Each structure stands twice: as structure tokens, then as C-alpha cells.
Amino acid sequence: MNTNTNDLIMEIENLVVRYETEDDIIEAVNGIDLKLGRKHALGLVGETGAGKTTSALAILNLIQSPPGVIKEGKILLDGIDMLSRSAKELEKIRGKNVSMIFQDPMTALNPVFTVGEQIAESILLHENVNKAEANRRAKQMLETVGIPGERANEYPHQFSGGMRQRVVIAIALACHPKLLIADEPTTALDVTIQAQVLEIMKELKQQYQTSLIMITHDLGIIAEICDEVAIMYAGRIVEQGSLEDIFNRTRHPYTEGLFNSLPNINERKARLQPIPGLMPDPTDLPTGCSFAPRCPYASAECEVRQPEKRWLSDTHMVACTAYDDPNFRIKRRDK
């Protein structure tokens, strides 16, 4: 997207991540470009195995080596080159400049420390305060996410799943980071608790003026919380645009498939239209477009040539060889 560099909180260029073992090379992320403006929320959407979480871990420079390796690319976070910093420098950046909410709150929390201690630990690491002040602020953060401050002395197992996820959010936002990455933050929660957690995230994003990357496969969550959307498939971004671009001016066949597979509330008897086939094996990706084996519009050209990015407007990008034909349109046309 065409955004002034000064207005960017994050910029990724040609990020390539591999997991290399003795038997195989897993091509997890294959040359993605992303820009995120300050105070904006970006939704990163795709099936399991698309490379979403690996991209997020790369932003924090948390790719475990071995077997993971960032082969090439540039990641700037508020002007900081994340791939050139030492481990000690990165410790100061993570939590203060950027934080991440992981999928499973039970594994994200340490069972032998109280929730108050775990929030205070982040504050002590990044802020010039004493332990008493850190504990006071930890209780304050619990109150902010809707948990009574007096429960700071309790352990993770004493909380419900929804409350544990709130604790994880409190830890992530304790030092008011400029960028928050949320990786499927509501996957393990029931629908009512999911709605509460999303509402809290929206309120806190507004309160702290935080930029957000929301990783999910749920288009409903994207519609609720995001300004921009990037659709990811087999380690590549195949379509990217504003919320309105993606929802109302869908262009990529994969994005079309995601929308067509959703239940239609107006036609309750209509059959679901799942995308046929499976995501390709990341150790053996096709030569051409990775989506071609599942695409209803695929041609012989798609099977041999990697699609180029086309900017349809200042905000809307699609990577699809079918648009070599200026008259090509997918079935999900403009509303």
C-alpha cells in the first residue's frame, strides 16, 4: 500500500523463512511484503499452514534456529531493523515496542507464578520502576481488562479460559506497545467470551493508540476489528487491501473461495461451497501458482508461472495470472 514512511509502524520487504531439516526444507514464508500504518489494524487471513504465525514470529525475530532460518528480507519496526539487533537489544524491544498474544492462554502463562507476578515482570523489565510500583500497575492492568485487582495473587489454573486470555492481553499491553500482534486470540473460547475479548481488545487499542496485527481464519473477526486485510496462501500474500476492498471488491479466486464457503444467513438451505482439495505440501510447492491445483479458473499458464502483484488501486493488490486477461472477473463481483 502507498503509505508515507513516517506514518508506518511496520514495514516488511521480501521476507523469506525456511525450516531446514536433514530430510526436507519447509518453505513457510515465500517473499511477503507488508506495510502497516500507525494506529491501524491489519488482518492476516488464511488457512492453517499458510505461514501467518511464522510471519508474526519473524517480526519479533523469534524464529527458532535451527531448524528455522530467515533467508532474506527486511523488517522495520518503528524504524528499528529487527533482523540486525542483538538478543539483548531484542529483549528490550519485545514487550515495549511490540507484544504478541499467543493462541493458547494456558501455555502462554507460567503455572508456578501468580498472574500479578507475570504482569509485573514485564513492567519491571521495560520500565524504570520499583517492585511495589510494578505490582500496583499489574493490578491496574487486571482492572483494565475486567478482572478484580485483588485476584493478582492467584495462579493461572484458578481462572477460566476467557479470564486467562484477558490476563495474556494485560501482559501484552502492560507497557503500552506501539504494535500488538494477536495470533488467533479467541480460538479456544466460546462465542460469548470471544465477543467480550474482542471488545476489550478494540477498547484497549483505542485507549493506547496501538497498531494491531490480527492473525485469524475467521472473516467475522476481521470485519469486526480490522481496517486492512492481507490474504495469505502457501506463504505468499495473494490479495491485500482495505476492509472494503477485500469484502466488497474481492478479486483473488482464493479470497472468493473463503467467502463462498461461509454459511448464507439469507438462504439457510443453501449448500456450503468449500474450497476443493488441500493446501500444498510446503516441502514440495508447485512451480507456478500454489493455488492453481484448487482454482476453478486455473489455466496451463498458472501451473508454470508465479503470479505477479498487480495494484488495482492505491490500496488494493492482487497476485493472479488470470488478470492478464483484462476482461477476467471472478464470480463474486462488486456489490
Secondary structure by P-SEA (a helix, b strand, c coil): cccccccccbbbcbbbbbbcccccccccccbbbbbbcccbbbbbccccccaaaaaaaaaacccccccccccbbbbbccccccccccaaaaaaaccccbbbbcccccccccccccaaaaaaaaaaacccccaaaaaaaaaaaaaaacccccccccccccccaaaaaaaaaaaaacccccbbbbccccccccaaaaaaaaaaaaaaaaaabbbbbbbcccaaaaaccccbbbbbccccccccccccccccccccaaaaaaaaaccccccccbbbbcccccccccccccccccccccccccccccccccbbbbcccccbbbbcccccccccccccccc
